[in-house]
């Protein structure tokens, strides 16, 4: 059993209204000095087997097909 | 300027219907051997100043107050 974490973040230049809202909310709560906030997603997956290279290529395919929208998002895969 | 990443994940035992849906979708796409999938959130923040200890305590307060629901979620802070 391989545990992996996939992190999906918006590409630079893509507007992030959710991040902007968090920025505003942090300011309203009195947190000063907070610059840009950007929100992304994280997926913790369990993959059967013990072949890390195969797991990584499978995870890459999962990101391309489902987990990330590669037009506007980047993804990183880290295998524990 | 300090860059930090906050990762918010569901605590063990908390149901994650979104993760379950992704699990089902990956199976439907033909990816076999995918076990549990859990989805979380990631926040990339920029904090002004250069005092990492202060930034970390500020970020902890932000997590407790806004970024995470500590009843059902865990958070981790990593400062670049």
N, CA and C atoms of all chains as a GROMACS GRO file, in nm:
protein
  480
    1UNK      N    1   0.083  -0.120   0.000
    1UNK     CA    2   0.000   0.000   0.000
    1UNK      C    3   0.087   0.126   0.000
    2UNK      N    4   0.072   0.207  -0.102
    2UNK     CA    5   0.149   0.331  -0.113
    2UNK      C    6   0.058   0.448  -0.081
    3UNK      N    7   0.105   0.537   0.006
    3UNK     CA    8   0.028   0.658   0.035
    3UNK      C    9   0.086   0.775  -0.042
    4UNK      N   10   0.000   0.848  -0.106
    4UNK     CA   11   0.047   0.960  -0.187
    4UNK      C   12  -0.036   1.084  -0.158
    5UNK      N   13   0.027   1.197  -0.175
    5UNK     CA   14  -0.045   1.325  -0.161
    5UNK      C   15  -0.031   1.402  -0.291
    6UNK      N   16  -0.144   1.441  -0.347
    6UNK     CA   17  -0.146   1.523  -0.468
    6UNK      C   18  -0.191   1.663  -0.429
    7UNK      N   19  -0.113   1.761  -0.465
    7UNK     CA   20  -0.149   1.901  -0.435
    7UNK      C   21  -0.178   1.973  -0.566
    8UNK      N   22  -0.295   2.032  -0.574
    8UNK     CA   23  -0.338   2.102  -0.696
    8UNK      C   24  -0.351   2.250  -0.663
    9UNK      N   25  -0.278   2.333  -0.736
    9UNK     CA   26  -0.283   2.478  -0.712
    9UNK      C   27  -0.313   2.550  -0.843
   10UNK      N   28  -0.371   2.668  -0.831
   10UNK     CA   29  -0.398   2.749  -0.950
   10UNK      C   30  -0.266   2.799  -1.010
   11UNK      N   31  -0.260   2.804  -1.142
   11UNK     CA   32  -0.144   2.861  -1.209
   11UNK      C   33  -0.135   3.011  -1.180
   12UNK      N   34  -0.013   3.062  -1.188
   12UNK     CA   35   0.005   3.207  -1.175
   12UNK      C   36  -0.076   3.278  -1.281
   13UNK      N   37  -0.137   3.387  -1.242
   13UNK     CA   38  -0.212   3.467  -1.339
   13UNK      C   39  -0.359   3.429  -1.345
   14UNK      N   40  -0.394   3.313  -1.289
   14UNK     CA   41  -0.536   3.274  -1.287
   14UNK      C   42  -0.600   3.340  -1.165
   15UNK      N   43  -0.710   3.410  -1.188
   15UNK     CA   44  -0.777   3.479  -1.078
   15UNK      C   45  -0.827   3.379  -0.974
   16UNK      N   46  -0.818   3.417  -0.846
   16UNK     CA   47  -0.861   3.329  -0.738
   16UNK      C   48  -0.953   3.406  -0.643
   17UNK      N   49  -1.081   3.417  -0.678
   17UNK     CA   50  -1.174   3.496  -0.595
   17UNK      C   51  -1.187   3.440  -0.453
   18UNK      N   52  -1.176   3.307  -0.440
   18UNK     CA   53  -1.184   3.246  -0.308
   18UNK      C   54  -1.066   3.292  -0.220
   19UNK      N   55  -0.948   3.292  -0.279
   19UNK     CA   56  -0.830   3.341  -0.207
   19UNK      C   57  -0.846   3.487  -0.169
   20UNK      N   58  -0.899   3.567  -0.261
   20UNK     CA   59  -0.921   3.710  -0.234
   20UNK      C   60  -1.017   3.728  -0.117
   21UNK      N   61  -1.122   3.645  -0.113
   21UNK     CA   62  -1.220   3.654  -0.005
   21UNK      C   63  -1.154   3.622   0.129
   22UNK      N   64  -1.067   3.521   0.129
   22UNK     CA   65  -0.997   3.484   0.253
   22UNK      C   66  -0.906   3.597   0.297
   23UNK      N   67  -0.836   3.658   0.199
   23UNK     CA   68  -0.751   3.774   0.227
   23UNK      C   69  -0.832   3.883   0.298
   24UNK      N   70  -0.951   3.913   0.242
   24UNK     CA   71  -1.036   4.016   0.302
   24UNK      C   72  -1.083   3.978   0.440
   25UNK      N   73  -1.118   3.850   0.457
   25UNK     CA   74  -1.169   3.805   0.587
   25UNK      C   75  -1.060   3.810   0.693
   26UNK      N   76  -0.937   3.775   0.654
   26UNK     CA   77  -0.826   3.780   0.750
   26UNK      C   78  -0.803   3.924   0.793
   27UNK      N   79  -0.810   4.019   0.696
   27UNK     CA   80  -0.795   4.160   0.729
   27UNK      C   81  -0.904   4.206   0.825
   28UNK      N   82  -1.028   4.163   0.798
   28UNK     CA   83  -1.141   4.203   0.882
   28UNK      C   84  -1.129   4.145   1.023
   29UNK      N   85  -1.060   4.032   1.035
   29UNK     CA   86  -1.040   3.970   1.167
   29UNK      C   87  -0.923   4.034   1.242
   30UNK      N   88  -0.856   4.128   1.178
   30UNK     CA   89  -0.749   4.200   1.247
   30UNK      C   90  -0.609   4.149   1.219
   31UNK      N   91  -0.597   4.055   1.126
   31UNK     CA   92  -0.462   4.007   1.091
   31UNK      C   93  -0.402   4.103   0.990
   32UNK      N   94  -0.299   4.175   1.031
   32UNK     CA   95  -0.236   4.271   0.941
   32UNK      C   96  -0.116   4.209   0.872
   33UNK      N   97  -0.080   4.267   0.760
   33UNK     CA   98   0.040   4.222   0.691
   33UNK      C   99   0.024   4.092   0.616
   34UNK      N  100  -0.100   4.055   0.585
   34UNK     CA  101  -0.120   3.935   0.504
   34UNK      C  102  -0.129   3.978   0.358
   35UNK      N  103  -0.038   3.927   0.277
   35UNK     CA  104  -0.037   3.960   0.135
   35UNK      C  105  -0.130   3.866   0.061
   36UNK      N  106  -0.085   3.827  -0.055
   36UNK     CA  107  -0.168   3.742  -0.141
   36UNK      C  108  -0.201   3.607  -0.073
   37UNK      N  109  -0.327   3.566  -0.086
   37UNK     CA  110  -0.368   3.432  -0.042
   37UNK      C  111  -0.423   3.358  -0.163
   38UNK      N  112  -0.378   3.236  -0.182
   38UNK     CA  113  -0.433   3.154  -0.292
   38UNK      C  114  -0.471   3.017  -0.237
   39UNK      N  115  -0.587   2.970  -0.278
   39UNK     CA  116  -0.634   2.842  -0.225
   39UNK      C  117  -0.620   2.731  -0.328
   40UNK      N  118  -0.580   2.617  -0.282
   40UNK     CA  119  -0.572   2.500  -0.368
   40UNK      C  120  -0.635   2.380  -0.302
   41UNK      N  121  -0.613   2.264  -0.362
   41UNK     CA  122  -0.674   2.141  -0.312
   41UNK      C  123  -0.565   2.039  -0.285
   42UNK      N  124  -0.594   1.950  -0.190
   42UNK     CA  125  -0.500   1.842  -0.164
   42UNK      C  126  -0.578   1.710  -0.160
   43UNK      N  127  -0.521   1.607  -0.219
   43UNK     CA  128  -0.585   1.475  -0.220
   43UNK      C  129  -0.488   1.376  -0.156
   44UNK      N  130  -0.535   1.304  -0.055
   44UNK     CA  131  -0.455   1.196   0.003
   44UNK      C  132  -0.512   1.065  -0.050
   45UNK      N  133  -0.429   0.991  -0.122
   45UNK     CA  134  -0.475   0.867  -0.186
   45UNK      C  135  -0.394   0.749  -0.137
   46UNK      N  136  -0.461   0.635  -0.131
   46UNK     CA  137  -0.392   0.509  -0.108
   46UNK      C  138  -0.397   0.428  -0.236
   47UNK      N  139  -0.279   0.382  -0.280
   47UNK     CA  140  -0.271   0.304  -0.403
   47UNK      C  141  -0.217   0.167  -0.367
   48UNK      N  142  -0.281   0.063  -0.418
   48UNK     CA  143  -0.234  -0.073  -0.387
   48UNK      C  144  -0.103  -0.105  -0.456
   49UNK      N  145  -0.030  -0.199  -0.401
   49UNK     CA  146   0.096  -0.240  -0.460
   49UNK      C  147   0.213  -0.174  -0.390
   50UNK      N  148   0.334  -0.203  -0.439
   50UNK     CA  149   0.453  -0.146  -0.375
   50UNK      C  150   0.547  -0.085  -0.479
   51UNK      N  151   0.503  -0.080  -0.605
   51UNK     CA  152   0.588  -0.025  -0.712
   51UNK      C  153   0.565   0.126  -0.720
   52UNK      N  154   0.659   0.200  -0.662
   52UNK     CA  155   0.640   0.346  -0.654
   52UNK      C  156   0.642   0.412  -0.790
   53UNK      N  157   0.724   0.360  -0.882
   53UNK     CA  158   0.730   0.420  -1.016
   53UNK      C  159   0.596   0.405  -1.087
   54UNK      N  160   0.536   0.285  -1.075
   54UNK     CA  161   0.405   0.262  -1.138
   54UNK      C  162   0.300   0.351  -1.071
   55UNK      N  163   0.305   0.358  -0.938
   55UNK     CA  164   0.209   0.441  -0.866
   55UNK      C  165   0.220   0.586  -0.913
   56UNK      N  166   0.343   0.633  -0.930
   56UNK     CA  167   0.361   0.772  -0.972
   56UNK      C  168   0.305   0.795  -1.112
   57UNK      N  169   0.327   0.701  -1.202
   57UNK     CA  170   0.274   0.723  -1.338
   57UNK      C  171   0.122   0.713  -1.338
   58UNK      N  172   0.066   0.622  -1.254
   58UNK     CA  173  -0.080   0.615  -1.242
   58UNK      C  174  -0.136   0.746  -1.186
   59UNK      N  175  -0.069   0.798  -1.083
   59UNK     CA  176  -0.117   0.922  -1.020
   59UNK      C  177  -0.112   1.038  -1.119
   60UNK      N  178  -0.008   1.039  -1.203
   60UNK     CA  179   0.004   1.144  -1.304
   60UNK      C  180  -0.116   1.137  -1.399
   61UNK      N  181  -0.150   1.014  -1.440
   61UNK     CA  182  -0.265   0.997  -1.529
   61UNK      C  183  -0.394   1.041  -1.460
   62UNK      N  184  -0.408   1.008  -1.330
   62UNK     CA  185  -0.528   1.050  -1.255
   62UNK      C  186  -0.538   1.202  -1.250
   63UNK      N  187  -0.424   1.268  -1.231
   63UNK     CA  188  -0.424   1.416  -1.227
   63UNK      C  189  -0.467   1.472  -1.361
   64UNK      N  190  -0.409   1.418  -1.468
   64UNK     CA  191  -0.439   1.470  -1.602
   64UNK      C  192  -0.587   1.449  -1.636
   65UNK      N  193  -0.642   1.334  -1.593
   65UNK     CA  194  -0.778   1.300  -1.633
   65UNK      C  195  -0.886   1.354  -1.541
   66UNK      N  196  -0.857   1.360  -1.410
   66UNK     CA  197  -0.965   1.393  -1.316
   66UNK      C  198  -0.929   1.497  -1.211
   67UNK      N  199  -0.812   1.480  -1.148
   67UNK     CA  200  -0.790   1.556  -1.025
   67UNK      C  201  -0.758   1.703  -1.051
   68UNK      N  202  -0.692   1.732  -1.163
   68UNK     CA  203  -0.656   1.870  -1.192
   68UNK      C  204  -0.710   1.912  -1.328
   69UNK      N  205  -0.742   2.038  -1.340
   69UNK     CA  206  -0.774   2.098  -1.470
   69UNK      C  207  -0.645   2.164  -1.518
   70UNK      N  208  -0.573   2.093  -1.606
   70UNK     CA  209  -0.437   2.138  -1.638
   70UNK      C  210  -0.435   2.266  -1.721
   71UNK      N  211  -0.550   2.314  -1.764
   71UNK     CA  212  -0.553   2.443  -1.832
   71UNK      C  213  -0.522   2.555  -1.732
   72UNK      N  214  -0.576   2.542  -1.611
   72UNK     CA  215  -0.560   2.650  -1.514
   72UNK      C  216  -0.490   2.606  -1.385
   73UNK      N  217  -0.460   2.476  -1.372
   73UNK     CA  218  -0.403   2.429  -1.246
   73UNK      C  219  -0.274   2.351  -1.267
   74UNK      N  220  -0.185   2.365  -1.170
   74UNK     CA  221  -0.065   2.282  -1.162
   74UNK      C  222  -0.088   2.173  -1.058
   75UNK      N  223  -0.017   2.062  -1.072
   75UNK     CA  224  -0.025   1.961  -0.967
   75UNK      C  225   0.114   1.909  -0.930
   76UNK      N  226   0.129   1.870  -0.805
   76UNK     CA  227   0.251   1.803  -0.762
   76UNK      C  228   0.211   1.674  -0.692
   77UNK      N  229   0.293   1.572  -0.711
   77UNK     CA  230   0.266   1.441  -0.652
   77UNK      C  231   0.379   1.410  -0.555
   78UNK      N  232   0.345   1.377  -0.431
   78UNK     CA  233   0.452   1.330  -0.342
   78UNK      C  234   0.409   1.196  -0.283
   79UNK      N  235   0.502   1.103  -0.291
   79UNK     CA  236   0.474   0.965  -0.248
   79UNK      C  237   0.547   0.940  -0.118
   80UNK      N  238   0.472   0.891  -0.020
   80UNK     CA  239   0.532   0.873   0.114
   80UNK      C  240   0.612   0.742   0.117
   81UNK      N  241   0.922   3.937   0.336
   81UNK     CA  242   0.803   3.863   0.294
   81UNK      C  243   0.824   3.713   0.318
   82UNK      N  244   0.739   3.654   0.397
   82UNK     CA  245   0.748   3.511   0.426
   82UNK      C  246   0.638   3.439   0.349
   83UNK      N  247   0.674   3.331   0.283
   83UNK     CA  248   0.573   3.250   0.213
   83UNK      C  249   0.543   3.128   0.298
   84UNK      N  250   0.416   3.100   0.316
   84UNK     CA  251   0.378   2.987   0.398
   84UNK      C  252   0.270   2.906   0.328
   85UNK      N  253   0.268   2.778   0.358
   85UNK     CA  254   0.162   2.691   0.306
   85UNK      C  255   0.092   2.626   0.424
   86UNK      N  256  -0.040   2.643   0.429
   86UNK     CA  257  -0.123   2.581   0.532
   86UNK      C  258  -0.202   2.468   0.466
   87UNK      N  259  -0.192   2.349   0.520
   87UNK     CA  260  -0.267   2.234   0.467
   87UNK      C  261  -0.371   2.192   0.569
   88UNK      N  262  -0.495   2.189   0.526
   88UNK     CA  263  -0.606   2.154   0.614
   88UNK      C  264  -0.666   2.021   0.566
   89UNK      N  265  -0.667   1.922   0.654
   89UNK     CA  266  -0.722   1.791   0.617
   89UNK      C  267  -0.826   1.748   0.720
   90UNK      N  268  -0.917   1.665   0.676
   90UNK     CA  269  -1.019   1.613   0.768
   90UNK      C  270  -0.955   1.519   0.869
   91UNK      N  271  -1.004   1.525   0.992
   91UNK     CA  272  -0.957   1.431   1.094
   91UNK      C  273  -1.001   1.289   1.059
   92UNK      N  274  -0.925   1.192   1.108
   92UNK     CA  275  -0.964   1.052   1.090
   92UNK      C  276  -1.102   1.029   1.150
   93UNK      N  277  -1.182   0.952   1.080
   93UNK     CA  278  -1.314   0.920   1.133
   93UNK      C  279  -1.422   1.015   1.086
   94UNK      N  280  -1.381   1.130   1.032
   94UNK     CA  281  -1.482   1.223   0.978
   94UNK      C  282  -1.515   1.178   0.835
   95UNK      N  283  -1.642   1.161   0.806
   95UNK     CA  284  -1.682   1.118   0.672
   95UNK      C  285  -1.642   1.220   0.567
   96UNK      N  286  -1.601   1.171   0.450
   96UNK     CA  287  -1.557   1.259   0.342
   96UNK      C  288  -1.627   1.217   0.213
   97UNK      N  289  -1.751   1.264   0.194
   97UNK     CA  290  -1.826   1.223   0.075
   97UNK      C  291  -1.759   1.266  -0.055
   98UNK      N  292  -1.690   1.380  -0.052
   98UNK     CA  293  -1.621   1.428  -0.171
   98UNK      C  294  -1.510   1.330  -0.209
   99UNK      N  295  -1.434   1.286  -0.108
   99UNK     CA  296  -1.330   1.187  -0.133
   99UNK      C  297  -1.388   1.058  -0.187
  100UNK      N  298  -1.500   1.015  -0.131
  100UNK     CA  299  -1.566   0.893  -0.177
  100UNK      C  300  -1.607   0.905  -0.323
  101UNK      N  301  -1.658   1.024  -0.360
  101UNK     CA  302  -1.701   1.046  -0.499
  101UNK      C  303  -1.582   1.037  -0.594
  102UNK      N  304  -1.468   1.092  -0.550
  102UNK     CA  305  -1.347   1.087  -0.634
  102UNK      C  306  -1.301   0.942  -0.648
  103UNK      N  307  -1.306   0.867  -0.537
  103UNK     CA  308  -1.272   0.724  -0.539
  103UNK      C  309  -1.356   0.653  -0.645
  104UNK      N  310  -1.489   0.679  -0.642
  104UNK     CA  311  -1.578   0.615  -0.738
  104UNK      C  312  -1.547   0.658  -0.880
  105UNK      N  313  -1.518   0.786  -0.900
  105UNK     CA  314  -1.490   0.837  -1.034
  105UNK      C  315  -1.361   0.778  -1.089
  106UNK      N  316  -1.260   0.763  -1.002
  106UNK     CA  317  -1.134   0.703  -1.048
  106UNK      C  318  -1.157   0.558  -1.090
  107UNK      N  319  -1.238   0.485  -1.012
  107UNK     CA  320  -1.272   0.348  -1.049
  107UNK      C  321  -1.343   0.343  -1.183
  108UNK      N  322  -1.438   0.436  -1.203
  108UNK     CA  323  -1.515   0.440  -1.328
  108UNK      C  324  -1.426   0.473  -1.447
  109UNK      N  325  -1.318   0.548  -1.422
  109UNK     CA  326  -1.225   0.583  -1.530
  109UNK      C  327  -1.126   0.470  -1.559
  110UNK      N  328  -1.134   0.362  -1.482
  110UNK     CA  329  -1.049   0.246  -1.510
  110UNK      C  330  -0.923   0.237  -1.425
  111UNK      N  331  -0.909   0.326  -1.327
  111UNK     CA  332  -0.793   0.318  -1.239
  111UNK      C  333  -0.822   0.216  -1.130
  112UNK      N  334  -0.749   0.104  -1.135
  112UNK     CA  335  -0.773   0.000  -1.036
  112UNK      C  336  -0.676   0.012  -0.920
  113UNK      N  337  -0.716  -0.044  -0.808
  113UNK     CA  338  -0.625  -0.048  -0.693
  113UNK      C  339  -0.614   0.082  -0.619
  114UNK      N  340  -0.712   0.171  -0.637
  114UNK     CA  341  -0.711   0.295  -0.560
  114UNK      C  342  -0.793   0.272  -0.434
  115UNK      N  343  -0.728   0.287  -0.320
  115UNK     CA  344  -0.797   0.270  -0.193
  115UNK      C  345  -0.864   0.400  -0.152
  116UNK      N  346  -0.856   0.428  -0.025
  116UNK     CA  347  -0.922   0.547   0.027
  116UNK      C  348  -0.868   0.676  -0.036
  117UNK      N  349  -0.960   0.767  -0.067
  117UNK     CA  350  -0.922   0.901  -0.113
  117UNK      C  351  -0.984   1.002  -0.017
  118UNK      N  352  -0.903   1.096   0.029
  118UNK     CA  353  -0.958   1.203   0.113
  118UNK      C  354  -0.912   1.338   0.059
  119UNK      N  355  -1.005   1.431   0.058
  119UNK     CA  356  -0.971   1.561   0.003
  119UNK      C  357  -0.954   1.665   0.113
  120UNK      N  358  -0.857   1.750   0.095
  120UNK     CA  359  -0.835   1.860   0.188
  120UNK      C  360  -0.812   1.989   0.112
  121UNK      N  361  -0.770   2.090   0.186
  121UNK     CA  362  -0.749   2.222   0.128
  121UNK      C  363  -0.607   2.268   0.153
  122UNK      N  364  -0.559   2.352   0.066
  122UNK     CA  365  -0.427   2.409   0.087
  122UNK      C  366  -0.435   2.560   0.063
  123UNK      N  367  -0.369   2.635   0.150
  123UNK     CA  368  -0.368   2.781   0.138
  123UNK      C  369  -0.223   2.826   0.126
  124UNK      N  370  -0.192   2.903   0.021
  124UNK     CA  371  -0.060   2.963   0.008
  124UNK      C  372  -0.073   3.110   0.046
  125UNK      N  373  -0.003   3.148   0.151
  125UNK     CA  374  -0.015   3.285   0.202
  125UNK      C  375   0.119   3.356   0.198
  126UNK      N  376   0.114   3.487   0.178
  126UNK     CA  377   0.232   3.570   0.194
  126UNK      C  378   0.211   3.657   0.318
  127UNK      N  379   0.309   3.653   0.408
  127UNK     CA  380   0.300   3.732   0.530
  127UNK      C  381   0.415   3.831   0.530
  128UNK      N  382   0.384   3.956   0.561
  128UNK     CA  383   0.490   4.057   0.562
  128UNK      C  384   0.584   4.038   0.680
  129UNK      N  385   0.704   4.092   0.665
  129UNK     CA  386   0.803   4.083   0.773
  129UNK      C  387   0.898   3.968   0.749
  130UNK      N  388   0.991   3.949   0.845
  130UNK     CA  389   1.090   3.843   0.828
  130UNK      C  390   1.104   3.758   0.954
  131UNK      N  391   1.016   3.782   1.052
  131UNK     CA  392   1.022   3.707   1.179
  131UNK      C  393   0.938   3.579   1.164
  132UNK      N  394   1.009   3.468   1.141
  132UNK     CA  395   0.937   3.343   1.113
  132UNK      C  396   0.857   3.293   1.233
  133UNK      N  397   0.910   3.316   1.354
  133UNK     CA  398   0.839   3.270   1.474
  133UNK      C  399   0.706   3.345   1.488
  134UNK      N  400   0.711   3.478   1.464
  134UNK     CA  401   0.588   3.557   1.471
  134UNK      C  402   0.491   3.515   1.361
  135UNK      N  403   0.545   3.493   1.242
  135UNK     CA  404   0.459   3.451   1.130
  135UNK      C  405   0.391   3.319   1.165
  136UNK      N  406   0.466   3.227   1.225
  136UNK     CA  407   0.407   3.097   1.257
  136UNK      C  408   0.296   3.111   1.360
  137UNK      N  409   0.318   3.197   1.463
  137UNK     CA  410   0.212   3.210   1.564
  137UNK      C  411   0.091   3.282   1.505
  138UNK      N  412   0.115   3.380   1.414
  138UNK     CA  413   0.003   3.445   1.346
  138UNK      C  414  -0.075   3.343   1.261
  139UNK      N  415  -0.002   3.260   1.189
  139UNK     CA  416  -0.068   3.163   1.102
  139UNK      C  417  -0.149   3.063   1.183
  140UNK      N  418  -0.096   3.028   1.301
  140UNK     CA  419  -0.169   2.936   1.388
  140UNK      C  420  -0.302   3.000   1.430
  141UNK      N  421  -0.296   3.128   1.465
  141UNK     CA  422  -0.418   3.199   1.503
  141UNK      C  423  -0.517   3.206   1.386
  142UNK      N  424  -0.464   3.230   1.265
  142UNK     CA  425  -0.550   3.235   1.146
  142UNK      C  426  -0.619   3.101   1.123
  143UNK      N  427  -0.545   2.993   1.144
  143UNK     CA  428  -0.604   2.859   1.127
  143UNK      C  429  -0.714   2.837   1.229
  144UNK      N  430  -0.687   2.873   1.354
  144UNK     CA  431  -0.785   2.849   1.460
  144UNK      C  432  -0.912   2.930   1.437
  145UNK      N  433  -0.894   3.054   1.385
  145UNK     CA  434  -1.008   3.143   1.371
  145UNK      C  435  -1.082   3.130   1.240
  146UNK      N  436  -1.010   3.102   1.132
  146UNK     CA  437  -1.075   3.108   1.001
  146UNK      C  438  -1.047   2.990   0.909
  147UNK      N  439  -0.920   2.954   0.896
  147UNK     CA  440  -0.885   2.862   0.786
  147UNK      C  441  -0.928   2.719   0.809
  148UNK      N  442  -0.930   2.676   0.936
  148UNK     CA  443  -0.967   2.538   0.964
  148UNK      C  444  -1.082   2.534   1.064
  149UNK      N  445  -1.165   2.433   1.052
  149UNK     CA  446  -1.266   2.405   1.153
  149UNK      C  447  -1.206   2.296   1.243
  150UNK      N  448  -1.153   2.337   1.357
  150UNK     CA  449  -1.072   2.243   1.436
  150UNK      C  450  -1.155   2.134   1.502
  151UNK      N  451  -1.286   2.142   1.492
  151UNK     CA  452  -1.368   2.031   1.541
  151UNK      C  453  -1.349   1.908   1.452
  152UNK      N  454  -1.342   1.931   1.322
  152UNK     CA  455  -1.334   1.818   1.229
  152UNK      C  456  -1.208   1.819   1.143
  153UNK      N  457  -1.126   1.923   1.154
  153UNK     CA  458  -1.010   1.932   1.065
  153UNK      C  459  -0.879   1.950   1.141
  154UNK      N  460  -0.773   1.893   1.085
  154UNK     CA  461  -0.637   1.919   1.132
  154UNK      C  462  -0.571   2.018   1.038
  155UNK      N  463  -0.472   2.090   1.088
  155UNK     CA  464  -0.396   2.176   0.997
  155UNK      C  465  -0.247   2.163   1.023
  156UNK      N  466  -0.170   2.183   0.917
  156UNK     CA  467  -0.024   2.189   0.932
  156UNK      C  468   0.023   2.316   0.863
  157UNK      N  469   0.125   2.377   0.921
  157UNK     CA  470   0.180   2.502   0.868
  157UNK      C  471   0.324   2.475   0.826
  158UNK      N  472   0.357   2.509   0.702
  158UNK     CA  473   0.499   2.499   0.665
  158UNK      C  474   0.542   2.632   0.607
  159UNK      N  475   0.654   2.681   0.660
  159UNK     CA  476   0.704   2.813   0.621
  159UNK      C  477   0.826   2.795   0.533
  160UNK      N  478   0.822   2.861   0.417
  160UNK     CA  479   0.933   2.843   0.320
  160UNK      C  480   1.054   2.926   0.362
   0.00000   0.00000   0.00000
